[in-house]
Structures are given as structure tokens and as C-alpha cells.
Amino acid sequence: MAFYTQAETFRARYAAAVRANQVVADPLWGQPCLAFNVQIPITPAAAGVLHQLQDALAAIEPNTLHRCPADTLHVTVLWILGVRVVHRVDKRAHWQQIREACVVAMKDVAAQTERFVIRFRAVVPTDAAVIVVAEDDGQMARLRTTLVERMPIPMDTSRIPDIIHTTIFRYRSRLNAPSEFEGATRTVEPHIAMFVDRMAIREEQVYPSLTSALECEVRLI
């Protein structure tokens, strides 16, 4: 019940804007960038189902959406040095200073964290993207909190993600049929259970993770 309340609250926050076509074309799509984040990769099985959801929604809006490729789909656990955050020092130089401590912390946390399941339940369009929201039994929140406590996250990165989600589209332009599109997302029920057994730090090079490089990957116990 708590998940559905959260998901519907999140949907309600943006539904009127989406129906009014107050969506924002993403100016960063396909642009070079630099960020370092902790991510959980989407498994091939889950990516296959998400691909089908993308097909169904893209059929309604074939020309207005940027489709996130299946092999780039992920859940962000934590931002270390984010794309959109303006840092007070050079981002790459800062990463070199904190890299070892972040890797050691992630390995230590992984060695104490049991594998868990997240369940994708709802497709939610926001004013900036179309996301698929997931639930778990509280493991992700605990994982995020522990990583924040152990990693030297810079003060400029002040926000911890408050939901579990993967982004399947960003906007290329305003929608052609915003009400129909928003309504269609309400009828889609993904019902994807995904086993989480690893996490990774990745360097994001082309936004949004269209090109990235693996810094470190660890398995949970």
C-alpha cells in the first residue's frame, strides 16, 4: 500500500503538467558530460520487458521521445559527482582524490549487503522524463544510507534519490497527444521482478549514460 501511495503521489505531482504538455525537451541528450555514480544494471530479462513497454509508448509518440537504449538502462543508487551539479573544484580531479575511498567503501558495503529483489510496478511520466518506478522491502534505502555514511560524497552532491526507478524515455520535444500519452502510462503494469546482486561505479561520458565507463563493480553477498 505504501508503494502505491508513493507512486500515485509522484504521478499526481506531474500529471497536470504532462497533460498540459508542459514537458521539457532535454538539452543534454547525446551531449558529452562527466559524472560518477553508483548504479545497478538492469538485467537482460528485465530490459526485454522494458523494451516492450517502450515499443507500446513510442507507438503513441513516435517523434517526440528520446528512447533510452536497453543496454544503458540502470537504477541509480547514489550520485557521487552528478552531471547537473556545479562543483566548486574540477570534477575529474576531485574524482581522482576520492576514487580509492569510494571504491573501498563500496566493496565494504557490498560485503555486508544481501542480495535483494526490486519490483517495477508503475510507469510515470514527469515533466522531464518517463520513468518506471519500483518497490522493495526497504533494502535500497538502507543501502543508500550506508553508502552515504561510508563514501566521501562532496557537499555539492546534497540529494539522495528518494525513489527506485529507471528512466526509459526523455523528451525530444513537446508531445503530440499529451493526454492520450499520460493516460496510456496508467494502463501499463510492468510487473517486473529483478534480482539485485551487484552494483557498480560508472563514469558517465555521454548523457544520459549513452556512453559510460566502468570504474568498479562488486557483487552483493
C-alpha positions as CSV (number, residue, x, y, z in Angstrom):
1,M,0.0,0.0,0.0
2,A,2.8,2.4,0.9
3,F,4.4,1.9,-2.6
4,Y,1.1,2.6,-4.4
5,T,0.6,5.7,-2.3
6,Q,4.1,6.9,-3.1
7,A,3.8,6.1,-6.8
8,E,0.4,7.8,-7.2
9,T,1.6,10.8,-5.2
10,F,4.6,11.1,-7.6
11,R,2.3,10.6,-10.6
12,A,-0.1,13.2,-9.3
13,R,2.7,15.7,-8.9
14,Y,3.3,15.7,-12.6
15,A,0.0,14.6,-14.3
16,A,-1.4,18.0,-14.9
17,A,1.8,19.3,-16.3
18,V,2.1,16.4,-18.7
19,R,-1.5,16.6,-19.8
20,A,-1.0,20.3,-20.4
21,N,2.1,19.4,-22.5
22,Q,4.4,21.3,-20.1
23,V,7.2,18.8,-20.7
24,V,10.8,19.9,-21.1
25,A,12.9,18.8,-24.1
26,D,16.2,17.5,-22.7
27,P,19.0,19.8,-23.9
28,L,21.7,17.5,-22.6
29,W,20.7,14.4,-24.6
30,G,23.6,13.0,-26.5
31,Q,26.0,15.6,-25.2
32,P,29.4,14.9,-23.7
33,C,29.3,15.0,-19.9
34,L,31.2,13.9,-16.9
35,A,29.7,12.3,-13.8
36,F,30.5,9.4,-11.4
37,N,27.5,7.5,-10.0
38,V,26.7,4.2,-8.2
39,Q,24.3,2.2,-10.4
40,I,22.6,-1.1,-10.5
41,P,22.4,-2.5,-14.1
42,I,19.1,-3.7,-15.4
43,T,19.2,-7.4,-16.1
44,P,18.7,-8.6,-19.7
45,A,15.3,-10.2,-18.8
46,A,14.0,-7.0,-17.2
47,A,15.4,-5.0,-20.1
48,G,13.5,-7.1,-22.5
49,V,10.2,-6.3,-20.8
50,L,11.0,-2.6,-20.6
51,H,11.8,-2.7,-24.3
52,Q,8.3,-3.9,-24.9
53,L,6.9,-1.0,-22.8
54,Q,9.0,1.4,-24.8
55,D,7.6,0.0,-28.0
56,A,4.0,0.5,-26.8
57,L,4.5,4.0,-25.7
58,A,6.7,5.1,-28.6
59,A,3.8,4.0,-30.9
60,I,1.7,6.8,-29.4
61,E,4.5,9.4,-29.6
62,P,6.8,8.2,-32.4
63,N,8.7,11.5,-32.9
64,T,8.8,13.3,-29.6
65,L,10.7,10.9,-27.3
66,H,14.3,10.1,-26.9
67,R,14.4,6.3,-26.2
68,C,17.0,5.1,-23.7
69,P,18.8,2.1,-25.2
70,A,18.2,-1.2,-23.5
71,D,21.9,-1.7,-22.7
72,T,22.1,1.6,-20.9
73,L,19.2,1.1,-18.6
74,H,20.0,1.3,-14.9
75,V,18.8,2.2,-11.4
76,T,20.8,5.0,-9.8
77,V,21.7,4.1,-6.2
78,L,23.7,7.2,-5.5
79,W,25.2,10.3,-7.2
80,I,28.8,10.9,-6.3
81,L,29.6,13.6,-8.7
82,G,26.5,14.4,-10.7
83,V,26.0,15.6,-14.3
84,R,23.9,18.6,-13.4
85,V,25.7,19.6,-10.2
86,V,28.1,22.5,-10.4
87,H,31.1,21.6,-8.3
88,R,33.5,24.0,-6.8
89,V,36.6,22.1,-8.0
90,D,37.4,20.3,-11.2
91,K,35.2,17.2,-11.3
92,R,37.8,14.8,-12.7
93,A,40.5,16.0,-10.4
94,H,38.1,15.7,-7.5
95,W,37.2,12.1,-8.5
96,Q,40.9,11.1,-8.6
97,Q,41.2,12.4,-5.0
98,I,38.2,10.4,-3.7
99,R,38.2,7.4,-6.1
100,E,40.0,4.9,-3.8
101,A,38.0,5.8,-0.8
102,C,34.7,5.4,-2.8
103,V,35.8,2.0,-4.2
104,V,36.9,0.7,-0.8
105,A,33.6,1.9,0.8
106,M,31.5,0.3,-1.9
107,K,33.4,-3.0,-1.6
108,D,33.0,-3.0,2.2
109,V,29.2,-2.2,2.0
110,A,28.7,-4.9,-0.7
111,A,30.4,-7.5,1.5
112,Q,27.8,-6.8,4.2
113,T,24.7,-6.4,1.9
114,E,22.5,-9.3,1.0
115,R,21.1,-9.6,-2.5
116,F,17.5,-8.4,-2.8
117,V,14.6,-8.0,-5.2
118,I,13.1,-4.9,-6.6
119,R,9.7,-4.9,-8.4
120,F,8.9,-2.5,-11.2
121,R,5.2,-1.6,-10.8
122,A,4.3,1.7,-12.5
123,V,5.2,3.8,-15.5
124,V,5.2,7.5,-14.5
125,P,5.7,10.4,-16.9
126,T,7.2,13.5,-15.3
127,D,7.9,16.9,-16.9
128,A,11.5,15.8,-17.7
129,A,11.3,12.0,-18.4
130,V,9.3,8.8,-18.4
131,I,10.3,6.5,-15.6
132,V,9.4,3.1,-14.4
133,V,9.0,3.1,-10.6
134,A,10.0,0.1,-8.4
135,E,9.4,-1.0,-4.9
136,D,11.4,-3.2,-2.5
137,D,11.2,-4.0,1.2
138,G,13.5,-1.2,2.3
139,Q,16.8,-2.6,1.2
140,M,17.6,0.2,-1.2
141,A,17.0,2.9,1.3
142,R,19.4,1.1,3.7
143,L,22.0,0.6,1.0
144,R,21.9,4.3,0.1
145,T,22.1,5.5,3.6
146,T,25.1,3.2,4.3
147,L,26.9,4.3,1.2
148,V,26.4,8.0,2.1
149,E,27.8,7.3,5.5
150,R,30.9,5.5,4.2
151,M,31.7,7.4,1.0
152,P,33.4,10.8,0.9
153,I,30.4,12.3,-1.0
154,P,31.1,16.0,-1.7
155,M,28.9,18.6,-0.1
156,D,27.8,19.8,-3.6
157,T,26.1,16.4,-4.1
158,S,23.4,17.1,-1.4
159,R,20.5,14.9,-2.5
160,I,19.9,11.2,-2.1
161,P,17.5,9.6,-4.6
162,D,14.1,9.2,-2.9
163,I,12.6,6.6,-5.2
164,I,13.7,3.5,-7.1
165,H,13.3,3.9,-10.8
166,T,14.8,3.5,-14.2
167,T,14.4,6.1,-17.0
168,I,13.1,4.7,-20.3
169,F,12.5,8.0,-22.2
170,R,13.5,11.6,-22.1
171,Y,11.7,14.2,-24.2
172,R,12.8,15.3,-27.6
173,S,10.1,17.9,-27.9
174,R,6.6,18.6,-26.7
175,L,4.1,15.8,-27.1
176,N,1.7,15.4,-29.9
177,A,-1.1,13.8,-27.8
178,P,-0.2,14.5,-24.2
179,S,-3.5,13.4,-22.6
180,E,-3.5,10.2,-24.5
181,F,0.1,9.5,-23.7
182,E,-0.3,10.3,-20.0
183,G,-3.4,8.1,-19.9
184,A,-1.7,5.2,-21.6
185,T,1.0,5.1,-18.9
186,R,-1.7,4.5,-16.3
187,T,-2.8,1.3,-18.1
188,V,0.7,-0.2,-18.2
189,E,1.6,-2.5,-15.4
190,P,5.2,-3.7,-15.8
191,H,5.2,-6.4,-13.0
192,I,9.0,-7.0,-13.4
193,A,10.8,-8.6,-10.5
194,M,14.5,-8.0,-10.8
195,F,17.1,-9.7,-8.6
196,V,19.8,-7.3,-7.5
197,D,23.1,-9.0,-7.0
198,R,25.7,-6.3,-7.9
199,M,26.3,-2.6,-8.1
200,A,28.9,-0.5,-9.9
201,I,30.5,2.9,-10.1
202,R,30.4,4.2,-13.6
203,E,31.8,7.3,-15.3
204,E,29.1,8.9,-17.4
205,Q,30.6,10.3,-20.6
206,V,27.6,11.0,-22.9
207,Y,24.3,11.9,-21.3
208,P,22.2,10.1,-20.2
209,S,24.7,7.2,-19.8
210,L,24.6,6.6,-23.6
211,T,28.3,6.1,-23.2
212,S,29.9,5.3,-19.9
213,A,32.9,3.5,-18.5
214,L,33.1,1.0,-15.7
215,E,35.1,2.2,-12.7
216,C,34.4,-0.7,-10.3
217,E,31.8,-3.5,-10.0
218,V,31.1,-5.5,-6.9
219,R,28.7,-8.4,-6.0
220,L,26.4,-8.5,-3.0
221,I,26.5,-11.4,-0.7
